[in-house]
Amino acid sequence: MTHQHDSRAQTPQETLARIIGAWIKHSGDYSTPIPGLGFFRREIPAPPSVCMVEPSIILVAQGAKQLWVGGEAYPYDTTRFLVTSLDLPANSEVTAASLEQPCLGLGFKLDPRMLAELAAQVGLLQPRDRGTGKGVGIGTATPAMLTSFVRLLELLDEPEAIPVLAPLIQREIHYRLLMSDQSARLRQIASVDGQGHRIARAIDWLKLNYTAQLRVDELASRVQMSTPTFHHHFRQLTAMSPLQYQKWLRLTEAKRLMMNEHLDVSSAAFKVGYESPSQFSREYSRLFGLAPKRDIAQLRGCGGGGE
């Protein structure tokens, strides 16, 4: 596949859309041969669907989407990118897409070590961040940033160059992001002594131990924070309490077990740490909008979809 013929006449967004559109012909999420880079395509607007967003930047090359976190909408399109600074439970919505003009875009995983190293190199770590903001934000997509993404995607036509050149361009992308209007949020990921880093460590623990009974004070002391401070920063960054976050992890894992491993409702409930299947069903319905059995039946019937 060669996509490089007319990129001079196109905006960086158009070039990105052309390359992504040539790589993926059907709706869905796709990984690429470049580590940390994935593509998505949606051909119809879609209501919010439950998803987990890793620390990453999400760019739309064509169409528009929005992410819902804690009841707040974060709309993004070809001029604005979405950035998340930790693993964030959210709802992803496709707001502009059609068969003729599908919503096309990419997700790019952020590397905390690279951000920390670059932030130190350009002297961005000195001012102590005064507390944490939210774990999600919308930034302005600059021509320099978009052009570096174009160069990264053009490597897909040159697979043998990926191991050599991709790391250099990925480093440039991290630099462009640190220079963007989302710099403060990205420094949260890079700052090892910051609150954001401690909350990220707590989230890593929760992801490994979601079936265990959660004692918030124990988790707070595990990441060297007082319980009130931990609660405050956790909610500020993720828009939910630690207990709600754990519940979200349990319910989404139960959905995966029923969908992919064909467990029945009770077995899935017990496996993720619920003692009462009826409580599980109530909480599942609240999160996904349908009772577990009906939800899975419907997903099987229509082949799933969503983020």
N, C-alpha and C positions, 0 to 999 in steps of 0.2 A: 504494500500500500504506500503510495507516495502522495504526500499532501502538500509539498512545499512550493508548488508552481506559482500560486498567485497571492502569497501571504503579504506582499508589499502593498497591494491595493486594499487589503482588508484591515479592519480594526483588530487589535489583539483578541477581543471577545469573539469576533467572527471567525478568526483563525482557530481559536480554542473550540468553538462550536463545530467547525468543519472537521477537525481532527477527531473529536469525541464522537460525532455523528457517524464518521466513517468506521470507527472502531466498534461501536455498539449499535446494532440494528433493532433491538427489541427492548421493551421496558424492563427495568431492573437495575440492580447494583452489580458492578463488575470490578474485579481486581485487575491490575495491569502488571506487566513484567518489571515495572519500576517499584521498588519497595516503598510502602507507605502511601502509594497513589492509587486511588480508585475512581471509577466513573459511575455516573448514574444517568438514566434516561426515563422520562415519564411522558406519556402521550395524552393524558387527560388530567385535568385538575382533580385533586384527591383530598378528601377531608383529613384532618390530623390523624396520624397513626403513631402508635407508641414506638419509641426507638431509644437507643443509648448512643450518645455522641461522645466519641473519644476526644482527647485534647487534639484539636485539628482546626484547619481552616477549610471552609466549604465555599467554593466559587460556583456561581451560575454563569454559564457562557451564553445561554439562551433560555428565555422563560423567567419564572419567578417562583420562590418558595418562601415559607416562613416557618420558624421554629417557635413552639410554645413551651415556655419554661415557667412553672409556677403561676399559670394564668396570664402571663405577659407574652405578647407576640413580638418576635424579632424578624421583620420582613427583610429579605435580601434578593437581589436581582443582578443584572449584568454590571451595575455600577457599585454595588456594595457587597462585601463578603461577610460571612459569619465566622466568628472565631470562638472556640471554647477552650477553657484553661484546665478543665478536669473532666472525668467521666460523668456525663450529665444525662440523667433520665429526662426525656422530653417527648414532645409530640411534633412530628414533622408534617407539614402541609404543603401540597403543590398548588400554587395559586394561579399560575399561567402556564398552560401547556396545551398543545393540540397535535393531531397527526401531522399537519403541515409544518408546525413549529413546535417540535417537542421540547420539553424542559430538559436541557443538557447541562451537565456540570461535573465537578470533580471534588473529591475529598482528599486532603493532604494531611497526613499525621505529623504532628509537631514533635521535635526531638528536644526534650528539656535540657540535655547536656549541651547540645549545640547552641540553644538559646542562651544558656548561662555563660558559655565561653564567649559568644559574640557580644553579649551585654557587657561583660567585663572588658572586652577589647575596646569597645567604643565608649566606655566609661558611663554606662547606664545604671550600674548597680549601686553607686554611692548613696543617693538620697534614699533613706529608709522608706519603704512604702508605708504610708499611714493606713494600716488596716487593709482589709480586702474589699474589693467591689464584688460584683456578681461574677459567676463563672462563665458568662456568655456575653458577647458583644457584637455589634455591627460596625464594620470599618469601611473606609472608602478605598475602593480598588484603584490603585494608581497605575498609570501606563507602565512604569518601571517594573512593578510587581507582576502585572499581567504578561509583560514581555518575557520575564524570566520563566513564567509558567509555560508560555508558548515554546521556549527553547527546551524545557523539560519534556513536553509532550512530543516534540519533533524527534526526540531520541527513540521513540517507539519504532520509527522507521529504520533505526540504526542499532539493532539489539546488541551488537558486539561493543558498542560505545557506552552502553548503559552503566556497566560497573565502573568505568573510568570517569565519565563525565557527569552522571547523575548526582553523585555526592557533592560536586562543585556547585551545580545549579541549585541543589537543595539547600546548600549553605547560603547561597545568595538569596533564596526565597526567605529563609529565616531572618536574614539581615534586613531585607525589604520590609518584613512584617514588624521587626523591632523599630524600624524607622517610621512606621505607619501611625495613624491616630489610635491604634489599639496597643501601643507600646506598653503602657502601664499594666494592662491585663496580661500581656505575655511575660512581663517581668515577674508576675506572680508565679508562673511555672518555673522560671529560672532561679528564683531566690530560695536558696535552701533553708535559710533561717526564717522565712516568712510564714504567715498563717496559712496561706494557700497551699504551701508544700506539706504542711502538717495535715491539713484536711485531705489532701490527695493520698497521703499515707494511710489515713483512717479509711478512706474509700477502698484502697487496695486490700486492707484487712477485711472489710465488709464483703468484698467480692469473693474472697477465699473462704469466709466463715459465715455466709448468709443463712445457713441452716441452724446455726447455734443461737441460743438465747442471747439477746443483746443487752449488755449492761453498759449504759452510756457513760457512766462515770469511769468504768474500767477502760473503755475505748479512749476517753479523753486523756486519762493518765498515760496510756500507751503512747500517745503522740505528744506528751508533755504539755498539756493544756488543762486549765481548770474547766470543770464541767460547764459553768455558765458561758465562758468564753468560747469553748468548743461548740456548744449548741448554737451560739449567736453566729459564729463564722460559718459553720456548716450550713445553716439555713440561708445565710446571706449568699453563699456561693452556689448552692444547689437548689434553692427555693423549696427545700423540704427538710424535715427533721431527720436525724440519723435513723430513727425507727421507721419512718415513711420510706426512706431510701432502701432499708433492708427489705421492707415489704415489697417494694417495687422489684428488687432483684429476685425475690422468691417467686413472685407471680409471673414474671417474664420467663424465668427458668422453667416453671411448671408448664407454661404454654408451650415452650420448646419441647419438653418431655412428652406432652400429649400429642403434639403435632408430628415430631420427627421420630419419637421412639414408641409411639402408640400406647403410652400408659393411660389407664383409665383415670377419672377425676380423683378418686380417693388415693390411689397409689401416688399420683403426681403431688397431691397435697401433702401427704406424709413425707415424701422424699425431700421436699424443699423446707420441711420444718414445721408444717401446720399440724396441730393435734386434732382440730375439728374440721372435717370436710365441709360442713355447712358454713362455717366462718370463712373458709377458703373460697367457697363459691360466691359468697356475698362480696368479698373484697375483690375477687377476680372480675365480677360483673361491674363493680364500680370503676375499675381501671380500664377494662376493655369494652364496656358497654353492652356485653352479652354474657349470659351464663356460660361456663366453660364448655359444656357439651355442644351447645348451639354455635358458639364461636368457632370451635374446631371444625364442626361439620360444615359451617359456612366457608371457612378458609379452604377446606379440602375441595368443596364444590366449585369455588371460583379460582382455585389455584393460588390462593394467598395474595401476594402483592404487598405493597407498603414498603417501608424503609427497612 
